[in-house]
Amino acid sequence: MTFASPSPPIEKSGSDTLAQVPLVLDLDGTLIRTDSLHEQAMVFVRRNPLNLLRLAGWVLGGRVKLKARLADAVTLDPDHLPVNEELISFAEQEAGNGRKIVLATAAHTDTAKLFLKRFPFITEFLATGDGVNLKGRHKAAALSKRFPEGFDYAGDSRADLAVWKVARRGVLAGASKSTVAKARKVTNVEHVFSKPSGLKAFIKCLRPHQWAKNVLVVVPAVLSGKIIDPSTYLPLVLAFFALSLTASATYVFNDLWDLQDDRQHWTKRKRPFASGTLSVPAGIMGALVCFLIGLGLAFAAGWQVLQWVLVYVAVTLTYSLWLKRKVIHDALTLGVLFTLRLLVGMVAVAAEPSPWLFVFAMFIFTSLAFAKRHTEIARVIEKGGFWVNGRGYRASDLPLVLASGVACSIGAVVIMVLYIIEDAYQQSFIQNGVWLWGLPPLVFLIASRIWVFCQRGELDDDPVIFAVKDRVCMVYSALTGVCFLLAWFGVPL
């Protein structure tokens, strides 16, 4: 059985026969660019990860019971879900012409009701209930019975082919190319509203630009002088891609976990899951493939590489699930994650560990993490807010974050000086250590530039990406490399 809300019959306008034919809209993947069931499941599991066990039990009871249980447990906020603007504009125009707009969805009745206020042009709806999953042939039968004189239908999936077969005309919104081709064979397709590329969305979700951070695996080989040994190249390449792919898999998990928060963020709402350009199942499957390939590459690079990659994943997941909402702890954890990249590179080439390197990394990358939080807090203050959504910071924490971040950057410079005095001159591959004294002021200039832009409110979300793209920071970085090479080859001052 299905539920249909009562509505008065529309007035016929004589010659306007189109207004007499109701336009029926699907919900999931059509009117909204996501799936309400997936959204409810994500909210339910985020409340308590142990709810995943309860969810598995509900799945065994069938989709109708699953939808009923989730609808009872989770109340979605339709206002923050991504929608198909083109279809909405079309439906509003049709409603303005006197046409009845009907929602027919496989979502549960209680879930479907939530969208009536979000889409006021809808006057009637049919949804899953009373043991019947309103999808495919069940939806086709229900609509044929409800509108015996005919209807037009807007959908997106292969399951909708059964509905298009009995519809007068078809509208495709967010459908794949193969579904569009099949729909044209069974109905008269009136409109096709394009679907964003799923492959492009998945690649964006993996954040390949963040892979630049994993170049840190090469640093231990450089500082130990092993970079000149060709036998180190393969382990470093394997370690780089192992870390990149596993990190990308954790990015997908992080985006799913933060889905509700990202939709209220000024830039993160454009992420694939938040914007609805990538479905939850596709993202999970793709991330799982990347994760397994990454672990395979780590194993090929050596057991110790695999060990530290798994540690990196464990720390990342702990950060996503818990620590990212803990003041100060979150920045420190990000510093740890950057330092773990160095550890992966160290074990990949069996380089001698340098405590100065790891301490320096902790200070400098924790400083960058504070810069990111400073930017987020400043944006909240600009909008008159009090809390940073999805974080533990308040607007009043801005001076503390500024002080902590600048202090960490100065600490990194001090550690650099101590490294040169206590360690660098002892390395056999350093021929003229005098050139190394150019490193502390250059590190200071890079960190200071980041914090100047941060304090001015001109810094983007990620200070690392800013440093990579900013020309001045790139010049300073290049000069740092030049100083190190001059010291290595012993060029006279």
C-alpha distance (Angstrom), angle and dihedral (degrees) to the residues before:
residue distance angle dihedral
M1 . . .
T2 3.78 . .
F3 3.75 135.0 .
A4 3.80 122.5 -121.1
S5 3.77 123.3 -177.8
P6 3.79 115.0 -134.3
S7 3.78 117.9 -107.8
P8 3.80 134.4 171.9
P9 3.80 116.6 -103.2
I10 3.78 114.4 -97.5
E11 3.73 118.8 -111.1
K12 3.81 115.2 -107.2
S13 3.75 116.1 -128.4
G14 3.78 100.8 -157.1
S15 3.78 105.3 -126.7
D16 3.77 93.9 27.5
T17 3.81 97.6 86.2
L18 3.80 93.3 161.1
A19 3.79 91.1 68.9
Q20 3.82 88.5 58.1
V21 3.83 91.3 61.4
P22 3.81 112.6 76.8
L23 3.78 119.4 -132.6
V24 3.81 109.8 -133.8
L25 3.80 118.6 -158.1
D26 3.77 128.8 -160.4
L27 3.81 115.1 -141.1
D28 3.80 112.9 -151.5
G29 3.79 113.7 66.6
T30 3.79 90.7 -4.7
L31 3.78 115.0 57.2
I32 3.81 89.4 18.7
R33 3.79 122.2 34.2
T34 3.78 93.4 -130.4
D35 3.79 139.8 46.6
S36 3.79 118.0 -94.5
L37 3.80 91.8 -149.8
H38 3.80 92.1 54.7
E39 3.79 90.1 46.6
Q40 3.80 91.8 52.6
A41 3.80 91.6 47.2
M42 3.81 91.7 52.0
V43 3.81 92.6 49.6
F44 3.81 90.8 47.0
V45 3.80 94.3 51.2
R46 3.80 93.2 43.3
R47 3.80 90.6 58.1
N48 3.77 88.5 61.1
P49 3.84 124.3 -6.7
L50 3.81 88.3 -145.0
N51 3.81 87.1 67.4
L52 3.79 85.0 78.6
L53 3.81 87.3 78.2
R54 3.80 91.5 52.2
L55 3.79 89.6 47.2
A56 3.80 90.9 53.7
G57 3.80 89.5 53.3
W58 3.80 91.6 50.7
V59 3.80 90.9 51.0
L60 3.79 89.8 58.2
G61 3.80 88.7 56.7
G62 3.80 93.0 62.7
R63 3.80 135.5 -95.9
V64 3.80 95.9 -81.2
K65 3.80 92.9 55.9
L66 3.79 90.6 41.3
K67 3.80 91.4 55.1
A68 3.79 91.9 46.0
R69 3.82 92.7 50.3
L70 3.81 93.7 47.4
A71 3.80 92.7 45.1
D72 3.80 88.2 53.7
A73 3.81 93.6 45.5
V74 3.82 100.4 41.5
T75 3.79 130.2 41.9
L76 3.78 108.9 -160.9
D77 3.79 123.4 -144.5
P78 3.84 103.7 -133.8
D79 3.80 91.9 -170.5
H80 3.81 91.6 72.1
L81 3.80 98.5 44.1
P82 3.84 118.2 103.2
V83 3.81 112.7 -108.0
N84 3.78 137.2 -162.8
E85 3.79 100.0 -106.3
E86 3.81 93.9 -170.7
L87 3.80 93.3 54.7
I88 3.80 92.2 44.8
S89 3.80 91.0 52.2
F90 3.81 89.9 49.6
A91 3.82 92.8 48.0
E92 3.80 92.6 47.4
Q93 3.80 90.2 51.3
E94 3.80 91.3 50.1
A95 3.80 91.4 47.5
G96 3.80 89.1 50.8
N97 3.81 88.0 56.1
G98 3.78 89.8 57.8
R99 3.77 98.3 -97.0
K100 3.80 121.4 145.7
I101 3.82 112.4 -118.4
V102 3.80 115.5 -155.5
L103 3.79 130.0 -172.0
A104 3.81 114.9 -143.0
T105 3.78 112.4 178.3
A106 3.77 141.7 162.1
A107 3.80 88.0 -137.2
H108 3.78 117.0 107.2
T109 3.79 118.5 -85.8
D110 3.81 92.9 -112.9
T111 3.80 89.8 51.9
A112 3.81 93.7 47.1
K113 3.81 91.5 53.5
L114 3.79 90.4 61.7
F115 3.81 91.0 65.6
L116 3.81 97.3 55.0
K117 3.79 91.9 81.9
R118 3.82 91.7 43.7
F119 3.83 90.3 53.4
P120 3.83 107.4 33.9
F121 3.80 92.3 176.5
I122 3.83 88.8 73.1
T123 3.82 110.3 95.1
E124 3.79 100.5 175.2
F125 3.78 139.3 18.6
L126 3.79 142.9 -165.7
A127 3.80 121.7 -161.2
T128 3.79 146.0 162.2
G129 3.78 115.1 -66.4
D130 3.80 146.2 123.3
G131 3.80 94.1 41.9
V132 3.83 97.0 -52.0
N133 3.80 121.5 112.0
L134 3.80 102.9 -146.7
K135 3.78 96.9 -139.9
G136 3.79 136.5 113.4
R137 3.80 113.4 -18.4
H138 3.80 92.5 4.7
K139 3.79 90.4 57.5
A140 3.80 91.1 44.9
A141 3.82 91.5 52.6
A142 3.81 93.3 46.0
L143 3.80 93.5 49.9
S144 3.81 93.3 45.2
K145 3.78 89.2 53.2
R146 3.80 93.8 44.7
F147 3.83 95.0 45.9
P148 3.82 107.6 28.1
E149 3.81 91.0 165.3
G150 3.80 91.4 61.2
F151 3.80 141.6 -91.1
D152 3.80 141.1 -151.6
Y153 3.78 117.8 -121.7
A154 3.82 133.5 -152.1
G155 3.79 116.2 -160.8
D156 3.78 143.4 139.3
S157 3.80 113.9 -150.9
R158 3.78 140.6 70.4
A159 3.80 88.8 -108.5
D160 3.81 86.8 66.3
L161 3.81 91.7 63.1
A162 3.81 88.6 85.4
V163 3.81 88.9 56.0
W164 3.80 94.6 45.9
K165 3.81 89.3 54.1
V166 3.82 90.3 64.9
A167 3.80 96.8 34.1
R168 3.79 124.4 97.8
R169 3.82 92.9 -134.3
G170 3.76 136.1 0.2
V171 3.78 132.8 -132.9
L172 3.80 117.4 -167.1
A173 3.80 119.1 -156.2
G174 3.79 120.2 176.2
A175 3.81 93.4 -8.0
S176 3.80 123.7 148.7
K177 3.79 120.5 -112.2
S178 3.80 91.8 -106.1
T179 3.81 91.5 51.8
V180 3.81 90.5 49.4
A181 3.81 90.3 51.9
K182 3.82 92.4 49.6
A183 3.81 92.2 45.4
R184 3.81 91.0 55.1
K185 3.81 88.7 59.0
V186 3.81 94.6 56.3
T187 3.81 104.6 33.9
N188 3.78 145.3 18.0
V189 3.81 103.0 -92.6
E190 3.80 109.3 -144.3
H191 3.83 101.8 177.4
V192 3.80 136.7 8.2
F193 3.79 117.6 -160.5
S194 3.78 108.7 -163.3
K195 3.78 125.9 -114.4
P196 3.83 121.5 -136.2
S197 3.80 114.9 -113.0
G198 3.79 109.9 -87.6
L199 3.80 92.4 -158.5
K200 3.80 93.1 53.8
A201 3.80 89.8 46.7
F202 3.81 91.7 51.4
I203 3.80 92.6 48.7
K204 3.80 89.0 50.0
C205 3.81 89.5 49.5
L206 3.81 89.5 55.8
R207 3.82 88.3 57.5
P208 3.82 96.5 -142.7
H209 3.82 89.2 -176.8
Q210 3.81 86.6 69.2
W211 3.79 89.3 62.0
A212 3.79 87.1 81.4
K213 3.81 86.8 76.0
N214 3.80 89.9 62.7
V215 3.81 91.0 65.9
L216 3.81 81.2 87.8
V217 3.83 87.2 84.5
V218 3.82 86.9 75.2
V219 3.82 94.7 55.5
P220 3.86 97.4 80.2
A221 3.81 89.9 51.8
V222 3.81 90.2 51.0
L223 3.81 96.0 46.0
S224 3.81 91.9 46.8
G225 3.81 93.2 48.1
K226 3.82 92.5 -119.5
I227 3.77 93.5 116.9
I228 3.82 89.2 88.3
D229 3.83 89.7 62.1
P230 3.85 108.6 92.4
S231 3.82 90.7 -153.2
T232 3.81 89.4 71.0
Y233 3.81 94.7 60.4
L234 3.80 98.8 78.2
P235 3.85 95.3 48.0
L236 3.81 89.7 47.9
V237 3.82 92.8 50.2
L238 3.82 91.2 47.7
A239 3.81 91.3 47.2
F240 3.82 91.3 48.4
F241 3.80 95.1 52.8
A242 3.81 93.2 38.7
L243 3.78 90.6 55.5
S244 3.81 92.9 41.5
L245 3.81 95.7 51.8
T246 3.81 95.8 43.3
A247 3.81 90.5 45.9
S248 3.80 90.0 50.6
A249 3.80 89.4 52.5
T250 3.80 89.3 54.2
Y251 3.82 89.6 49.2
V252 3.80 88.2 59.0
F253 3.79 90.7 50.6
N254 3.79 90.8 47.0
D255 3.82 91.8 51.4
L256 3.80 91.0 50.5
W257 3.78 92.2 47.6
D258 3.81 92.3 48.5
L259 3.81 95.0 41.1
Q260 3.80 96.6 120.8
D261 3.81 93.8 44.0
D262 3.81 93.9 46.0
R263 3.81 91.7 57.3
Q264 3.79 89.1 61.7
H265 3.82 94.3 47.3
W266 3.82 121.1 99.6
T267 3.83 94.6 -126.9
K268 3.81 106.7 11.1
R269 3.80 91.4 64.4
K270 3.82 85.7 76.3
R271 3.80 92.3 62.1
P272 3.84 114.5 116.3
F273 3.82 97.8 -105.6
A274 3.79 94.7 39.7
S275 3.81 92.7 48.7
G276 3.79 93.6 43.3
T277 3.81 95.6 -120.5
L278 3.82 90.8 121.5
S279 3.80 125.1 44.8
V280 3.78 121.0 -131.1
P281 3.85 96.1 -120.7
A282 3.82 92.6 48.5
G283 3.79 91.1 49.2
I284 3.80 93.6 48.6
M285 3.80 93.6 48.6
G286 3.79 92.8 46.9
A287 3.79 92.1 47.8
L288 3.80 91.4 50.0
V289 3.82 90.6 53.6
C290 3.83 91.2 49.2
F291 3.80 90.9 47.8
L292 3.82 94.2 51.9
I293 3.80 92.8 45.9
G294 3.81 89.5 48.7
L295 3.80 91.9 52.1
G296 3.80 89.6 48.2
L297 3.80 91.4 54.0
A298 3.81 90.9 46.4
F299 3.81 90.0 52.7
A300 3.81 89.5 50.0
A301 3.80 89.1 53.3
G302 3.80 91.8 53.1
W303 3.78 142.8 -75.4
Q304 3.78 93.5 -88.6
V305 3.79 91.3 52.7
L306 3.80 89.5 51.9
Q307 3.80 89.6 48.5
W308 3.80 94.6 53.8
V309 3.80 93.2 41.7
L310 3.81 88.1 56.2
V311 3.81 89.5 48.6
Y312 3.81 88.4 51.7
V313 3.82 90.5 51.6
A314 3.81 91.9 47.7
V315 3.81 92.5 50.9
T316 3.82 90.9 46.0
L317 3.80 92.9 52.1
T318 3.81 91.1 46.2
Y319 3.79 88.0 52.1
S320 3.80 92.9 49.5
L321 3.79 94.9 46.1
W322 3.78 100.1 41.0
L323 3.79 123.9 -15.6
K324 3.81 97.6 61.4
R325 3.81 87.9 71.3
K326 3.81 93.6 51.3
V327 3.79 116.4 94.3
I328 3.85 114.0 -119.5
H329 3.82 90.8 -4.0
D330 3.79 90.8 77.3
A331 3.82 94.0 56.4
L332 3.80 91.7 45.5
T333 3.82 90.2 50.5
L334 3.80 91.2 52.9
G335 3.80 88.0 52.5
V336 3.81 88.9 52.4
L337 3.81 91.3 51.3
F338 3.79 91.7 54.4
T339 3.79 90.7 47.5
L340 3.81 90.8 51.1
R341 3.80 87.8 60.4
L342 3.79 87.6 61.3
L343 3.79 90.6 49.2
V344 3.80 91.1 53.2
G345 3.80 89.8 52.7
M346 3.78 91.7 45.9
V347 3.82 95.5 54.5
A348 3.82 91.5 41.3
V349 3.82 91.2 65.8
A350 3.83 98.2 23.6
A351 3.80 91.0 -118.5
E352 3.78 121.2 175.6
P353 3.82 108.1 -99.6
S354 3.79 117.3 -115.7
P355 3.81 113.9 -155.9
W356 3.80 89.6 -161.0
L357 3.80 91.2 59.4
F358 3.79 93.4 52.5
V359 3.79 94.3 44.9
F360 3.81 90.6 48.8
A361 3.81 90.3 49.7
M362 3.80 92.0 50.9
F363 3.81 92.2 52.1
I364 3.80 98.6 43.7
F365 3.80 97.2 43.4
T366 3.79 93.7 43.4
S367 3.80 86.0 54.4
L368 3.81 90.0 53.7
A369 3.80 90.2 48.9
F370 3.80 89.9 54.6
A371 3.82 88.7 49.8
K372 3.79 88.8 57.3
R373 3.80 92.0 50.5
H374 3.81 90.8 45.8
T375 3.80 89.5 56.7
E376 3.80 92.3 49.6
I377 3.81 93.4 48.7
A378 3.82 91.6 47.3
R379 3.82 90.6 52.7
V380 3.80 90.2 51.2
I381 3.81 90.6 51.3
E382 3.82 90.5 50.3
K383 3.79 89.3 56.3
G384 3.79 92.9 47.3
G385 3.79 93.9 -109.6
F386 3.78 130.1 144.0
W387 3.82 106.8 -157.2
V388 3.80 130.1 45.4
N389 3.79 103.4 -122.9
G390 3.80 111.7 -114.5
R391 3.81 92.9 6.4
G392 3.79 134.8 86.1
Y393 3.80 95.7 -122.7
R394 3.79 127.7 111.7
A395 3.78 127.6 -155.9
S396 3.80 89.0 -108.4
D397 3.83 89.9 61.6
L398 3.81 92.6 71.7
P399 3.87 96.4 98.3
L400 3.81 90.9 47.4
V401 3.79 92.5 50.8
L402 3.81 91.3 47.0
A403 3.80 92.4 50.5
S404 3.81 93.4 45.6
G405 3.79 93.1 48.3
V406 3.81 95.7 48.3
A407 3.82 91.0 44.6
C408 3.81 90.8 53.4
S409 3.81 91.6 50.3
I410 3.82 91.3 51.3
G411 3.80 88.6 46.5
A412 3.81 88.8 54.8
V413 3.82 90.7 54.4
V414 3.81 91.1 50.3
I415 3.81 90.6 49.8
M416 3.80 89.0 50.9
V417 3.81 90.2 54.8
L418 3.80 91.8 48.8
Y419 3.82 90.4 48.3
I420 3.80 90.7 55.1
I421 3.80 92.8 48.2
E422 3.80 99.7 41.5
D423 3.80 104.9 29.6
A424 3.80 118.8 8.3
Y425 3.79 96.1 65.2
Q426 3.81 89.1 53.0
Q427 3.81 94.0 59.1
S428 3.80 112.3 104.2
F429 3.80 94.5 -144.0
I430 3.84 92.7 57.3
Q431 3.82 104.3 92.4
N432 3.82 99.5 175.4
G433 3.79 113.3 19.6
V434 3.80 93.4 -177.9
W435 3.81 89.5 84.5
L436 3.81 89.7 60.9
W437 3.80 89.8 72.3
G438 3.76 87.3 76.3
L439 3.83 89.5 68.1
P440 3.86 101.3 71.4
P441 3.83 96.2 54.2
L442 3.82 91.1 44.7
V443 3.83 91.7 50.5
F444 3.80 88.1 47.9
L445 3.82 91.4 51.8
I446 3.81 93.1 49.2
A447 3.81 93.5 48.5
S448 3.80 92.6 43.7
R449 3.80 92.7 50.6
I450 3.79 90.7 52.4
W451 3.79 91.6 50.5
V452 3.81 93.2 46.0
F453 3.80 90.6 55.4
C454 3.80 89.6 42.7
Q455 3.81 92.9 53.4
R456 3.81 90.7 47.1
G457 3.80 90.8 53.7
E458 3.81 92.0 -118.1
L459 3.80 97.3 113.8
D460 3.79 121.0 106.1
D461 3.81 122.1 -133.4
D462 3.81 95.9 -85.1
P463 3.84 117.3 49.7
V464 3.82 91.0 -169.2
I465 3.79 90.9 59.8
F466 3.81 88.7 45.3
A467 3.81 90.5 54.0
V468 3.80 90.6 49.4
K469 3.82 94.0 49.7
D470 3.81 99.8 36.7
R471 3.80 110.4 97.2
V472 3.78 95.3 -148.6
C473 3.81 92.3 50.9
M474 3.79 89.4 47.5
V475 3.82 90.4 53.1
Y476 3.81 90.5 50.7
S477 3.81 90.1 47.9
A478 3.79 91.1 49.4
L479 3.80 90.8 50.8
T480 3.81 88.6 50.6
G481 3.79 89.2 55.6
V482 3.80 91.4 46.8
C483 3.82 91.4 52.8
F484 3.79 91.0 50.6
L485 3.82 92.8 49.1
L486 3.80 91.7 48.3
A487 3.80 89.1 52.3
W488 3.81 90.9 47.0
F489 3.81 95.8 51.2
G490 3.78 93.5 40.0
V491 3.77 97.7 -122.6
P492 3.84 108.1 -177.4
L493 3.80 114.6 -111.6
